[in-house]
């Protein structure tokens, strides 16, 4: 029986507390397994934040329906905002050095890594700090929906933001957890080594990916710093499984200059921390 998308409820929510959002920004992160948004003003005050998780079993039509449902339910996103940013976190994304970027064969480059089973809209973001391009693909109907709903919004992929806005230490593995998926970004000696997404069903699946990554990049599990955020709890089996092999783990907190006066007592700060960090970078 296919997953039901008609009843989509927020996983975590800080209700929008202001009626006039004309001097605030709307920051939306959207990927294959979730949609979240943050409302933030010039003083970096958070007046609302919402997180929806989608089933990893959704096909593109079911995912489209779920997103449509969220946009109808969340009347706040139809407010007037000073600016709107869409941050894509779909996993089909490559970071390509500028000298190797070939627009004419961009689709073939993605097909080589991710296969050609999925059609979509090709996009690129130039990361001038790294002299690289984020080359990615968004499901066509979802891109059209978001473009029609937020016609003046800027669009950027998560992989183009995280390498330049994460507060990294020289050797660090940043992990952002979603529903049965996580994004990993690795820095060694202060240099970006990898950023990509992994699917998992059980905690041991996630651990396998992390240990395989450690072998591939010759990481010492006794010294590498892991920073976790998103859908992971310090009391969960997932966290316990990872902590048995990696000694240095911390939860990513909110940026120090961000304030939120209401609704923060109901969930750990790291559930939204990556959205706030990304919002400061666009």
C-alpha positions as CSV (number, residue, x, y, z in Angstrom):
1,X,0.0,0.0,0.0
2,X,1.6,3.4,-1.0
3,X,2.4,5.9,1.7
4,X,-0.4,8.4,2.5
5,X,0.6,12.0,1.8
6,X,-2.7,13.7,2.4
7,X,-2.2,14.0,6.2
8,X,1.2,15.7,6.6
9,X,2.0,17.0,10.1
10,X,5.0,19.0,11.3
11,X,7.6,17.0,13.2
12,X,8.7,20.1,15.2
13,X,7.3,23.6,15.2
14,X,7.9,27.1,16.6
15,X,4.7,28.9,15.4
16,X,5.3,32.1,13.6
17,X,4.7,34.8,16.2
18,X,4.6,38.0,14.1
19,X,1.9,39.2,11.7
20,X,4.1,41.6,9.7
21,X,6.9,39.7,8.1
22,X,7.7,42.3,5.5
23,X,11.0,43.1,7.1
24,X,11.9,39.4,7.7
25,X,13.4,36.7,5.5
26,X,11.9,33.3,4.7
27,X,14.5,30.5,4.5
28,X,13.2,27.2,3.2
29,X,15.2,23.9,3.1
30,X,13.7,21.3,0.9
31,X,14.9,17.8,0.0
32,X,13.8,14.3,-0.7
33,X,12.8,13.5,2.9
34,X,11.7,16.8,4.4
35,X,10.9,20.5,4.3
36,X,11.7,23.1,6.9
37,X,11.6,26.8,7.0
38,X,12.7,29.6,9.3
39,X,11.5,33.2,9.6
40,X,14.3,35.6,10.6
41,X,14.6,39.4,10.7
42,X,17.6,41.7,10.3
43,X,18.5,41.4,14.0
44,X,18.6,37.6,13.5
45,X,15.6,37.1,15.7
46,X,13.8,33.9,14.9
47,X,10.0,34.4,14.9
48,X,9.1,31.0,13.6
49,X,10.5,27.6,12.5
50,X,8.8,24.5,11.2
51,X,10.1,21.0,10.2
52,X,8.3,18.4,8.2
53,X,9.7,14.9,7.6
54,X,8.6,12.9,4.6
55,X,8.7,9.2,4.1
56,X,11.8,8.0,2.2
57,X,9.5,5.6,0.3
58,X,7.8,8.5,-1.5
59,X,8.2,8.6,-5.2
60,X,8.3,11.9,-7.0
61,X,4.5,12.3,-7.4
62,X,3.9,11.5,-3.7
63,X,6.7,13.9,-2.7
64,X,5.1,16.6,-4.8
65,X,1.8,16.0,-3.2
66,X,3.3,16.2,0.3
67,X,5.0,19.5,-0.5
68,X,1.7,20.9,-2.0
69,X,0.0,19.9,1.2
70,X,2.6,21.6,3.4
71,X,2.4,24.8,1.4
72,X,-1.4,24.8,1.8
73,X,-1.2,24.1,5.5
74,X,1.5,26.6,6.3
75,X,-0.3,29.9,5.6
76,X,2.7,31.8,7.0
77,X,4.8,31.0,3.9
78,X,2.3,33.0,1.8
79,X,3.0,36.2,3.8
80,X,4.9,39.1,2.3
81,X,8.6,38.7,3.1
82,X,11.5,41.0,2.3
83,X,13.4,38.1,0.8
84,X,12.9,34.4,0.3
85,X,15.6,31.8,-0.1
86,X,15.2,28.2,-1.2
87,X,18.0,25.9,-0.1
88,X,17.8,22.6,-1.9
89,X,19.1,19.4,-0.2
90,X,18.3,16.8,-2.8
91,X,21.2,14.3,-2.8
92,X,22.0,14.4,-6.6
93,X,24.7,17.0,-6.4
94,X,28.4,17.2,-7.3
95,X,31.1,19.7,-6.5
96,X,33.1,20.2,-9.7
97,X,36.3,22.3,-9.9
98,X,35.9,25.3,-12.2
99,X,38.4,24.1,-14.7
100,X,36.5,20.8,-15.1
101,X,33.1,22.3,-15.4
102,X,31.4,21.5,-18.7
103,X,27.9,22.9,-19.1
104,X,27.3,21.0,-22.3
105,X,27.8,17.6,-20.5
106,X,26.5,18.6,-17.0
107,X,23.7,16.0,-17.2
108,X,26.1,13.3,-18.2
109,X,28.3,14.1,-15.2
110,X,25.4,13.6,-12.8
111,X,24.3,10.4,-14.7
112,X,27.7,8.9,-14.3
113,X,27.5,9.2,-10.5
114,X,23.8,8.9,-9.8
115,X,22.5,7.1,-12.8
116,X,20.0,8.3,-15.3
117,X,16.8,6.9,-13.9
118,X,15.5,10.2,-12.6
119,X,14.8,13.3,-14.8
120,X,15.0,16.7,-13.4
121,X,16.0,20.3,-13.8
122,X,19.7,20.9,-13.9
123,X,21.1,23.8,-11.8
124,X,24.6,25.1,-10.9
125,X,25.9,27.3,-8.2
126,X,29.3,28.9,-8.3
127,X,31.2,28.7,-5.0
128,X,33.8,31.4,-5.5
129,X,35.6,30.7,-2.2
130,X,36.4,27.3,-3.5
131,X,36.5,28.0,-7.2
132,X,34.0,25.2,-7.6
133,X,30.6,24.6,-9.0
134,X,27.7,22.8,-7.3
135,X,26.1,20.9,-10.1
136,X,22.7,19.4,-9.1
137,X,19.3,18.1,-10.3
138,X,15.9,18.9,-8.8
139,X,12.7,16.9,-9.7
140,X,11.2,19.0,-12.5
141,X,7.6,19.3,-11.1
142,X,8.9,20.2,-7.6
143,X,11.2,22.9,-9.0
144,X,8.2,24.3,-11.0
145,X,6.0,24.2,-7.9
146,X,8.4,26.1,-5.7
147,X,9.3,28.6,-8.5
148,X,5.6,29.4,-9.1
149,X,4.9,29.6,-5.3
150,X,8.0,31.7,-4.6
151,X,8.6,33.5,-7.9
152,X,11.2,36.0,-6.5
153,X,13.1,33.5,-4.3
154,X,16.8,32.9,-4.8
155,X,17.8,29.2,-5.0
156,X,21.0,27.5,-3.9
157,X,22.0,24.0,-3.0
158,X,23.0,23.0,0.5
159,X,26.4,21.7,-0.8
160,X,27.2,25.2,-2.0
161,X,26.5,26.7,1.4
162,X,27.9,24.3,4.0
163,X,31.5,24.3,2.9
164,X,31.8,28.1,3.4
165,X,29.5,28.7,6.4
166,X,30.0,25.8,8.7
167,X,32.1,26.6,11.8
168,X,34.7,24.0,11.1
169,X,37.8,22.8,13.0
170,X,40.8,21.5,11.0
171,X,39.6,17.9,11.2
172,X,35.9,17.6,11.4
173,X,33.0,15.4,10.1
174,X,29.7,17.3,10.1
175,X,26.6,15.1,10.0
176,X,23.1,16.4,9.3
177,X,20.5,13.8,9.9
178,X,17.1,13.6,8.2
179,X,14.5,10.8,8.0
180,X,16.5,7.7,7.1
181,X,19.2,9.9,5.4
182,X,22.2,12.0,6.4
183,X,24.5,14.4,4.8
184,X,28.2,14.2,5.6
185,X,30.8,16.9,5.1
186,X,34.4,16.1,5.9
187,X,37.3,18.6,6.4
188,X,40.8,17.3,6.9
189,X,43.6,19.8,7.8
190,X,41.0,22.6,7.1
191,X,40.4,21.5,3.5
192,X,37.1,20.1,2.2
193,X,37.5,16.4,1.3
194,X,33.9,15.3,0.7
195,X,30.3,16.2,1.0
196,X,27.5,13.7,0.0
197,X,24.3,12.1,1.3
198,X,23.7,8.5,2.5
199,X,20.5,6.6,3.0
200,X,20.1,4.2,5.9
201,X,17.4,2.1,7.5
202,X,19.0,1.1,10.8
203,X,21.7,2.7,13.0
204,X,24.2,0.1,11.9
205,X,23.7,1.2,8.3
206,X,24.7,4.7,9.2
207,X,27.7,3.4,11.2
208,X,28.8,1.3,8.2
209,X,28.9,4.5,6.0
210,X,30.9,6.4,8.7
211,X,33.4,3.6,9.2
212,X,33.8,3.1,5.4
213,X,34.4,6.9,5.1
214,X,37.0,6.7,7.9
215,X,38.8,3.9,6.0
216,X,38.6,5.7,2.6
217,X,40.0,9.0,4.0
218,X,42.3,7.4,6.6
219,X,40.5,9.0,9.6
220,X,41.4,8.1,13.2
221,X,38.1,7.4,14.9
222,X,39.8,8.3,18.2
223,X,40.6,11.8,17.2
224,X,38.2,13.0,14.4
225,X,35.6,15.5,15.7
226,X,32.0,14.6,14.8
227,X,29.4,17.4,14.9
228,X,25.8,16.2,14.7
229,X,22.6,18.1,14.0
230,X,19.2,17.5,12.6
231,X,17.0,14.5,13.4
232,X,19.2,12.7,15.9
233,X,18.8,12.6,19.7
234,X,21.6,12.1,22.3
235,X,19.5,9.3,23.9
236,X,18.7,7.5,20.6
237,X,20.0,4.1,19.4
238,X,21.5,6.0,16.4
239,X,23.6,8.2,18.7
240,X,24.6,5.3,21.0
241,X,25.7,3.2,18.0
242,X,27.9,5.9,16.6
243,X,29.4,6.9,20.0
244,X,30.7,3.3,20.5
245,X,33.2,3.9,17.7
246,X,33.8,7.6,17.6
247,X,35.1,9.2,20.7
248,X,34.6,12.9,20.0
249,X,31.0,13.8,19.3
250,X,29.2,17.1,19.9
251,X,25.8,18.4,18.9
252,X,25.8,21.5,16.8
253,X,24.2,24.4,18.7
254,X,22.5,27.5,17.3
255,X,24.8,30.3,16.1
256,X,25.5,32.6,19.0
257,X,24.1,35.7,17.3
258,X,20.6,34.1,16.7
259,X,17.9,34.6,19.2
260,X,14.5,32.9,19.6
261,X,12.3,33.9,22.5
262,X,9.5,31.3,22.3
263,X,8.9,27.7,21.5
264,X,12.5,26.5,22.2
265,X,11.7,24.4,25.3
266,X,10.0,21.6,23.3
267,X,13.0,20.3,21.3
268,X,16.8,20.2,21.4
269,X,18.5,23.2,19.6
270,X,20.4,21.0,17.2
271,X,17.2,19.9,15.5
272,X,17.1,23.2,13.6
273,X,20.7,24.3,13.9
274,X,21.7,23.5,10.3
275,X,18.7,25.5,9.0
276,X,19.8,28.5,11.0
277,X,23.4,28.2,10.0
278,X,22.4,28.0,6.3
279,X,20.1,31.0,6.7
280,X,23.0,33.2,7.8
281,X,24.9,32.3,4.7
282,X,22.6,33.0,1.9
